[in-house]
Amino acid sequence: MTEPSRGERLVDILITIAKSEYPREWSNYCDLAQKLTQEVNEQALEFSAEDCARRWLTDHDRNVHGHGLIAGFYSRLLGAAPSQLQQMTWEATRLEQIFRDRLSSVLRSGAYSLTGFGPDLRSILIPSELISAKPLRFDRDEIQLGDMTIMGVRAAPTSPQILDPQAPGPKPGYETAKRQAHDAVRTILGNDAERPPKGRGRTAKLARMIQERFASEGIRYELNSIEKMIRPAVTEWKERNPDK
């Protein structure tokens, strides 16, 4: 079977984005992945932190951790404090979700052309607007679209500059502010103590909180502009957390 395109695997694009746009978070993720991998794989001592991060993204060694986390879950039901293993796994999962959300945003923007193979092995062009973080599987290079599993997914840039290693990072402006707002609102929503109550007006309250954070950093945006920035992130979070 030939490659569906001369593009890259999605996990490679995610790593490129994480390194470029979230260098501190990526470094932390690599460190966590290395520690977690060494917990279950004696050969991991020979792996670099980035090798471990790639293994973690592609689901190597996670099944073993799953058994430990299940045991930890029942321990918590009995009142025990979360173990260090649990805490590291939760933090790695949180960081990975940031990277996945950003990858999905880039793919939905049309910056890449995605192709793969359907069940009948025919080549398929994947509509960018149907991409979301949830159905991306890096271990098998698959995307789940409804009832169809698309295999052998590759992404090719629609512009040659996208994969240019010398290309500068995001320039200050609306798109950078929008990404910062998305990250901030996810952090707020993920904090039970900080999250505004569920119901009408929550997005406006979140926008005011983001506006205050922006102002402290010298970034000025009108409240309605910030609401527009964060609305997609709020909607995605609500879909994943319908009871909160």
Wavefront OBJ file of the C-alpha trace (Angstrom):
o trace
v 0.000 0.000 0.000
v 1.411 3.378 -0.927
v 1.332 6.404 1.304
v -1.815 8.494 0.861
v 0.349 11.566 0.406
v 3.893 12.786 0.885
v 2.701 14.430 4.072
v 3.504 13.760 7.691
v 1.975 11.698 10.448
v -0.330 13.677 12.718
v 1.808 12.933 15.766
v 4.807 14.584 14.061
v 2.780 17.703 13.346
v 1.553 17.799 16.943
v 5.124 17.611 18.226
v 6.207 20.411 15.871
v 3.351 22.614 17.107
v 4.018 21.796 20.767
v 7.717 22.622 20.463
v 7.053 25.868 18.616
v 4.038 27.269 20.473
v 4.237 25.601 23.905
v 7.956 25.059 24.581
v 7.636 25.071 28.376
v 4.597 22.780 28.398
v 6.252 20.433 25.908
v 9.378 20.230 28.049
v 7.254 19.411 31.107
v 5.325 16.800 29.122
v 8.548 15.132 27.971
v 9.834 14.971 31.554
v 6.564 13.468 32.791
v 6.435 10.968 29.935
v 9.983 9.845 30.693
v 9.192 9.274 34.375
v 5.946 7.473 33.588
v 7.560 5.282 30.945
v 10.394 4.319 33.264
v 7.797 3.141 35.788
v 6.713 0.318 33.493
v 9.512 -0.236 30.985
v 13.017 -1.153 32.094
v 14.393 -0.302 28.649
v 13.127 3.271 29.004
v 16.388 4.230 30.700
v 17.867 4.165 27.205
v 15.182 6.491 25.790
v 15.416 10.268 25.626
v 12.654 12.350 27.203
v 11.326 13.198 23.737
v 11.330 9.516 22.720
v 9.231 8.785 25.803
v 6.862 11.635 24.941
v 6.368 10.188 21.462
v 5.729 6.728 22.947
v 3.186 8.216 25.352
v 1.404 10.101 22.553
v 1.174 6.912 20.495
v -0.185 4.912 23.470
v 2.887 2.768 24.171
v 3.064 1.691 27.850
v -0.308 3.260 28.730
v -2.189 0.005 29.218
v 0.081 -0.953 32.077
v -0.544 2.386 33.739
v -4.269 1.891 33.338
v -4.266 -1.001 35.788
v -2.388 1.106 38.324
v -4.790 4.023 37.924
v -7.812 1.763 38.396
v -6.314 0.548 41.650
v -5.636 4.162 42.604
v -9.249 5.067 41.846
v -10.559 2.502 44.281
v -8.029 3.675 46.844
v -9.400 7.195 46.552
v -12.922 5.888 47.091
v -11.646 4.625 50.410
v -10.272 8.059 51.253
v -6.636 7.614 50.219
v -4.742 10.546 48.694
v -3.871 10.319 44.971
v -0.539 8.639 44.326
v 2.385 10.356 42.635
v 1.765 8.122 39.616
v -1.810 9.358 39.381
v -0.788 12.984 39.726
v 1.853 12.679 37.007
v -0.589 10.891 34.692
v -3.278 13.523 35.217
v -0.857 16.351 34.470
v 0.485 14.611 31.358
v -3.084 14.078 30.173
v -3.916 17.752 30.762
v -0.903 18.922 28.756
v -1.610 16.455 25.956
v -5.145 17.812 25.656
v -3.733 21.308 25.120
v -1.558 19.988 22.276
v -4.430 17.982 20.772
v -6.800 20.956 20.876
v -4.264 23.147 19.140
v -3.562 20.493 16.494
v -7.288 20.172 15.834
v -7.563 23.950 15.493
v -4.721 24.006 12.964
v -6.204 21.126 10.975
v -9.675 22.699 10.957
v -8.205 25.966 9.676
v -7.320 24.266 6.386
v -3.582 24.719 6.865
v -3.127 21.039 5.965
v -4.710 18.735 3.419
v -5.619 15.420 5.065
v -5.913 12.152 3.190
v -6.318 8.532 4.186
v -7.922 5.223 3.243
v -11.515 4.167 3.886
v -12.653 0.610 4.716
v -12.608 -0.258 1.005
v -9.003 1.021 0.775
v -9.982 3.865 -1.518
v -8.154 7.141 -1.004
v -10.236 9.736 0.831
v -9.793 13.495 1.201
v -10.826 14.328 4.772
v -12.893 17.552 5.154
v -11.016 19.828 7.557
v -14.220 21.090 9.199
v -14.979 17.578 10.515
v -11.747 17.319 12.497
v -11.841 17.344 16.305
v -9.351 16.311 18.989
v -11.348 13.320 20.250
v -11.223 10.973 17.237
v -7.480 11.392 16.487
v -5.521 8.184 17.096
v -1.785 8.582 16.818
v -0.955 4.934 17.436
v -2.739 3.771 14.268
v -2.773 7.007 12.220
v -6.562 6.862 12.233
v -9.408 9.350 12.319
v -12.932 8.343 13.281
v -15.605 10.238 11.329
v -19.032 9.054 12.400
v -19.184 5.314 11.762
v -16.227 5.377 9.361
v -12.636 4.733 10.394
v -10.136 6.375 8.055
v -6.734 4.673 8.144
v -3.230 5.666 7.130
v -3.903 9.370 7.647
v -1.280 11.833 6.451
v -1.306 15.625 6.401
v 0.389 17.766 3.757
v 0.708 21.543 4.189
v -1.419 23.631 1.863
v 1.359 26.244 1.970
v 5.087 25.378 1.704
v 5.927 27.810 4.511
v 4.057 25.804 7.152
v 6.739 23.171 7.614
v 9.693 25.458 6.985
v 11.919 24.878 10.033
v 13.224 28.435 9.739
v 9.772 29.991 9.789
v 9.262 32.255 12.810
v 6.689 31.456 15.466
v 3.309 33.137 15.785
v 3.535 36.894 15.561
v 1.763 39.099 18.120
v -1.777 39.804 17.021
v -5.302 38.488 17.059
v -4.494 34.807 16.432
v -1.879 34.751 19.214
v -4.284 36.470 21.612
v -7.012 34.023 20.622
v -4.774 31.041 21.425
v -3.821 32.597 24.764
v -7.490 33.192 25.537
v -8.347 29.564 24.683
v -5.605 28.279 27.005
v -6.676 30.622 29.811
v -10.372 29.763 29.577
v -9.628 26.011 29.633
v -7.543 26.537 32.775
v -10.364 28.482 34.431
v -13.030 25.954 33.452
v -10.862 23.117 34.722
v -10.599 24.730 38.171
v -13.667 24.019 40.332
v -12.925 26.971 42.590
v -12.443 29.476 39.769
v -15.051 28.307 37.245
v -18.157 30.556 37.000
v -21.484 28.858 37.765
v -23.185 26.920 34.995
v -25.915 28.789 33.167
v -26.705 31.908 31.225
v -23.974 34.535 31.294
v -21.076 32.166 31.956
v -19.277 33.056 28.704
v -19.541 36.779 29.497
v -18.110 36.196 32.988
v -15.263 34.153 31.528
v -14.582 36.905 28.991
v -14.297 39.477 31.797
v -11.858 37.227 33.638
v -9.757 36.847 30.484
v -9.939 40.594 29.848
v -8.523 41.228 33.328
v -5.693 38.782 32.705
v -4.947 40.373 29.345
v -4.948 43.855 30.888
v -2.369 42.782 33.474
v -0.123 41.767 30.548
v -0.741 44.957 28.587
v -3.078 43.294 26.061
v -6.212 45.295 25.241
v -9.334 43.775 23.671
v -12.997 44.714 23.897
v -15.185 42.342 25.898
v -17.250 41.257 22.890
v -14.061 40.428 20.952
v -12.864 38.191 23.791
v -16.256 36.472 23.938
v -15.899 35.623 20.237
v -12.364 34.347 20.838
v -13.298 31.970 23.638
v -16.712 30.760 22.458
v -15.331 27.713 20.521
v -13.199 26.632 23.497
v -16.134 27.050 25.896
v -18.407 25.037 23.600
v -15.863 22.193 23.311
v -15.399 22.137 27.088
v -19.161 22.018 27.689
v -19.488 19.077 25.296
v -16.818 17.158 27.232
v -18.213 18.200 30.628
v -22.009 18.413 30.279
v -22.608 18.184 34.024
v -20.320 21.057 35.001
l 1 2 3 4 5 6 7 8 9 10 11 12 13 14 15 16 17 18 19 20 21 22 23 24 25 26 27 28 29 30 31 32 33 34 35 36 37 38 39 40 41 42 43 44 45 46 47 48 49 50 51 52 53 54 55 56 57 58 59 60 61 62 63 64 65 66 67 68 69 70 71 72 73 74 75 76 77 78 79 80 81 82 83 84 85 86 87 88 89 90 91 92 93 94 95 96 97 98 99 100 101 102 103 104 105 106 107 108 109 110 111 112 113 114 115 116 117 118 119 120 121 122 123 124 125 126 127 128 129 130 131 132 133 134 135 136 137 138 139 140 141 142 143 144 145 146 147 148 149 150 151 152 153 154 155 156 157 158 159 160 161 162 163 164 165 166 167 168 169 170 171 172 173 174 175 176 177 178 179 180 181 182 183 184 185 186 187 188 189 190 191 192 193 194 195 196 197 198 199 200 201 202 203 204 205 206 207 208 209 210 211 212 213 214 215 216 217 218 219 220 221 222 223 224 225 226 227 228 229 230 231 232 233 234 235 236 237 238 239 240 241 242 243 244
